[in-house]
Amino acid sequence: MDFRDTAEEAAFRAKLRDWYAGNFDAEKMPAAGRPDVGFLREWSRRLYDGGYIGLTWPKEYGGQGLSPSYQAIYFEEMVRAQAPEHIGVIGLNMAGPTIIAWGTHEQKERHLAKLLSGEEIWCQGFSEPGSGSDLAGARTTAVLDGDHWVVNGQKVWSSYAHIADWCILVVRTDASAEKHAGLSYLLVDMHSPGVEVRPLKQITGDPEFNEIFFTDVRVPKESILGKPGDGWKVAMTTLLHERGTMAFALVAQLRQHFTRLVELARQPAPDGSVPANDPVVRDAIAREWVELQSLAFTNYRTLTTLLTKGQPGPESSVVKLVWSEANQRLTKLARSLQGLSGMLDDEGGVWDGYWQYRQLRSRGNTIEAGTSEILRNIVAERVLGLPRSR
């Protein structure tokens, strides 16, 4: 891996840096880092119009057809500008790549452009009550009735479902087949009759996760990805991209937090002390810097896999696992530097509530996109080659 930019990459980086300087003002970011749908939709459209969304996607589907190294540069410059991501995280990193890999020409024409522009937001319908991370245990059913699948069941922990237009949905279409073999993968219009979303309010106060109930929802027959029974294979494509492609975004986010942590450590606390003057604090910050660098270099390894094989490998699960725990630790450290005032929400005050919000939000990191327990099994079996746990 050559860590230096090529001449073309250096030109792209310079152009992107200039674009951020002229198009993004950090002062207009929502307070305390809370998501603001209106702001993110507008920002996402600006990124799309600037030509910086779908960098690695084929040109015929609205992308730029560039190497994954350009996507890495994009995230590095996003961190430098302290800018937010595109609102369509699930669409860009999960639904889009899966549609490109498995979709028909008509499905690609219908969905990909609006996904890139942020006009349509996607959510994921995988987890269910009682099965959690056991995707093969899905019980939501889809029965073919003429030209439609009739869907009944429930999904849970669906990020963005309360604002989503479409859902990537794993359903059971053959109850007589073995668990993995009886699944299919549908693209479902969230505005269809019979779809009910019930937001689940998190500890942050935001309803970011959701339950989705499907009651006799009629989904056009042609909305299936692959063939009936291909659901497990299609879902594995989605999950590879979730933990691989999104790994770059996760590390970029952690780098943003680390930059703000260093800034915080240099600011005088309410009692007049400067946290950075304490060697114990410096040691704690150094640990997080080392962890950040290890994640960055693991991502470079994933990037090499992407360049050579065209899709991320299972080692990307390492990034998600380590990132989730590092982010929890870093945000906790930041709040500790604020002293007793770190116990307060303080939105709009001296600390602006940023670290209070980020610490609370980080509690979900070790659950979403695969729990830490599941990821440790994946790393043990698929990366280290250890025998399967029983």
N, C-alpha and C positions, 0 to 999 in steps of 0.2 A: 504494500500500500504506500503510494507516494502521497504525502500529506500536503505537498505544494500544489497550488492551483496551476493548471495549464494556462496558456495565454488566453484561450477562449473562456475558461472559467474565471480568470482574473477580470476580464472585461465584463462578464456577466455580473460578478460581485460588485464592481464599481458602479455599474448601471443601476443595480438593485439598491445599493446604498444611497445613491442620489435620488432614486424614486422615493424611498422612505423619507428622506429629508424633506422632500417637497409635498408629500401626501399624508404624513402621519404626525399628529401632535399629541404627545403623551399626556398633556394637560387635559385633554378632552376624554380621557379614559373614565369609565364609570368608577365611582368611589369604591374603595375597599376591594377592588378586584372582582366585584360581583358581576355575573353575566347580565348583559342588557341586550335583549333580542333585537330591538330596533337599531342600536348602534352597530351590533355585529353584522346584521344584514347589509347595512350601508357599507361597512368596511369590507365585507366579503365581495360585494359587487365591485368595489374599487380595485381590490386585488385582482379580480378576474379581468376587468377591463384593462388593467396594467399588464396582463399577460403572465402573471405569476402563480396561477392556479392550474393544476394538472400538468406540471412541468414534465413529468415522465410519461404521461399518457400518450398514446398514438395520436398523431395529428388529425387523422380522420375522425377522431372522437372528441375533438376540441382541445387536445393537449398540445404540448410543444415538442414531443418526441425526443426529449433530452435524456442524458444519462442520469441515474440516481444520484450521482455526485452533485448535480445542480440542485437537487432537492435538499441535500445536506447543506449546501451553501445558503439556500433560501432560509433554512431554520437558523443558521448561524447569524445571518443578518437580521432576522426577525428579533432575535435575542438582543443584538446590539442596539436596535431601535426601540426595544422594550414594547413591541407592538403585539396585539392579540392575534390569535389564529383565525382562520376562516370558520364561519359558523357551522359549516357542514362537515364536522369531524368524522362522523360515522359514514356519511355519504362518500367523502373523498378517500378515506382510508380503508373502508370495508365494503360498502355496497358497490361503489364504482368499480374497483378492481375485480370484484366478483362478477359483475355484469359484463365487463370486458372479457373475462375468461370464459364465461358460460352462457352469456346472453345471445339471443338471436339478433339479426340486423335490426329488426323492428324495435326490440327492447333497447338496444343501444341508441338508436335514433330518438326514441321517446324520452329516455331518462338522463343520458349523460350530460348534455349541454346545460339543462336546468339544474343539475346537481352541481356542476362546476361553478355556475354563476351565483349559487346560493338562493336561487329563486324557489327551489324545492328542498326541504330539509328531510333527512332520513333518520329513522330510529331502527333499533334491532330487537326482534322478537325471538330470543333464544331461551333464556332462563324461565323456569316455571316453578310455582310453589310445589314443594315436595321433591323436586329433582335438582334444583340449584344448578351447580356446575356440571351435572350429569346430563349433557345434551341428548344422549341416546335415550334418556328416560322421558322425553317429551311426550305429552299426552294430548296436546291440542290436535284436533282432527280436521282433515279436509276430505270430504266425500264428493266424488264427481257426480254432478247432476246436469246432464246435457252439456252445455257449453261453459259451465261454471263449476268451480270448486266451492262447496259450502263449508265454511270454517266455523268451528265451535271450540272454545277453550279459553285459557287465560295465560298471559305472560306477565312477568314481573321484573323489576329492576331495569326497565327500559329507559335509558337516558334519552332526553329530548322528545319523548313520545308526546308530551303535552303541546309541543309546537310543530310536530312532524307532519309532513304531507304523505310520506311513504314509509313502509316498513319492510325490512328483510325478515321473512317469517319462516321458521322451521316447523313443519307440521307432520303428523303421522297420517299417511295415506293408505297404509296396509297394516291392519292390526294383526294379521296372521303371520307376518314376516318377523324375523329376528329384529331386536331393538334397532340396530344400526341400519338394517336393510329396509325398514318400513317407512323411512322418512323422505319427505320432499321439501322443496325450497320455493317459496312463493314471494312475489313482489306484490304487496297489498297497499291499495289506496287507503290512507288513514281517514279519509272523509266518507268512506263507504257506510251505508246504513248498517247498523248492528255493531259498529266499532265504538267502544266506550273506553276512555282514558281516565284513570283516577290517579292524580298526582300524589306522590308520597313525599311529604315534607321532611327534609333532612335536618340534621342538627344545626345547619347553617340558617335554617328558616326558609330555604329555597326548595321548591318542588321539582328538583332536577331529575330524580328517578320517578318511575311511574309503574302502575299496573295497567295492563290492556286486557279488556274483555271482548271476546268475539262471540256474537250470538247470531247464528245463521247468516254470516257475512258471505255474500256471493262475490267470488273473485274470478275474473275471466280465465278460462282454461289456458289461454296462451300466456298467462302471467307466471308460469312456472319456469324456473331456471333449470336446465338440464331435463332429464326425464323423471317420471315418477320413480321413487326409490333412490334417486341420486342425491337426496338431501344431505346425507352425511358427508359425501365427497365435496359437495358445493360448500357446505358449512366449514369444512377444513380449509378451503381456499380463503374464506372470509377470515377465519381465526389466524391463519398465517400472516395475513396482511394487517390484522388488528394489532398483533404483537410485534410484527416486523416493521412495516411502514410507519406505524405510529410511534415506534421506539425513538425515532429521530425527534418527533414532536415532544415526547416526554422528557428527553434529555435537554431539549431546548428550553422547556418550561422550568426544569430544575436549575439550569444555568441562569435564567432570569431571576429566580428566587435567590440564588447564591449571590448574584450581583447586589440585590437589594439587602441581603443579609450583611454584606460587608459595609454597605453604606450605613445601615442601622448601627453597626458596631462602632462606627466612627462618630456617631452623634452623642452628645451629652445626654445622660439619663436625667430624669426629674431631680435627682439628688446632686446633679452636677458632675458625677463620675462619667468617664468615657469607657465603655465596655472593652474596647480594643486594647486598652492599657493593661488589662488583666491577662496574664499568661495562660491561665486556665481557659479563658474565652478564646484566645488565639489558637490554642491546641484543638478546641472543639471545632472551630471554623476550619482549621487545617484538615481535620478528619473529613469534613464534608467536601472540601476541595479535592482531596485524594479520591473519594468515592465518585465524585463527579467526573474526574479524569478517567477513572476505570470504566465508567459507563460510556463515556465518549469513545474510548478506544474499542470497547466491545461493539459499539455501533459501527465503527469503521470495519470491523470484522464482518458484521452483518451486511454492510455496504458491499464488501468484496463478494459475498455470496450472491447478493442481488445482481451485481455486474456480471458474474460468471454463470449463474443459473436462472436468472430472471425472476426469482421469488425468494423471499427471506426463508431462512431455515429455523429449526426449533431453538437454536441458541438465542434467538430474540426474546424467548421467555425469560432468560436470565436478566435482561434489561428491565422488563416490566417488574419482575420480582424485586430486584435491588432498588430500582427507582422508587417504588411505592413505599418501601421502608425508609429510604433516604429522605424522601420528601416529608414524611411524617416527622422524622428526627430533626430535619433542618427547620421546619416551621415551629416546632416545639422550642428549639434553641433560640429562634428569633424572639418568641414571646418571653422567654426567660430573660433576655437582655433588656426588656422593657421594665423589669422589676414588677412591683405590685400592680402598676398601671396596666400591665399586660393581661390582667384578669378581666379588664373592662372591655366592652365592645368599642367604645370611643370613636365610632364612625363620625367623621368630620372634625375630630379633635387633632391633637398633636400627632398621634400615630395613624390617624385616618382609618383605623379598623382593619387595615390590610392583613396584618399577620394574624389577628384574631379570626378573621374569615378563612384565611388559607389553612390555619391549623385545624379548624373544625372540618373544612372540606377534605383535608388529607386523610381523615379517618376512613373514608370510603375507598381510598386507593388500594388497600390490601384485599378488597372484596371484588371490585369491578374488574371486568376484563380477565377474569380468572382469579380465584382466591390464591393467596400465597401458598396454601397447602397443595392445591392442584398444580401450581407452577413448579413447586419443588419436585413433585412426582414426574412432571414432564422433563425437567432438567435431568433428574436421576436416570430416567429410562431412555430418553431420546438423545441426550447430549453425552452423558457419562456411560451409557450402556449397562446400567445396573438392572437386575431382574425386577419384574413388575411386582409392586406391593400387592398383598392379598388382604 
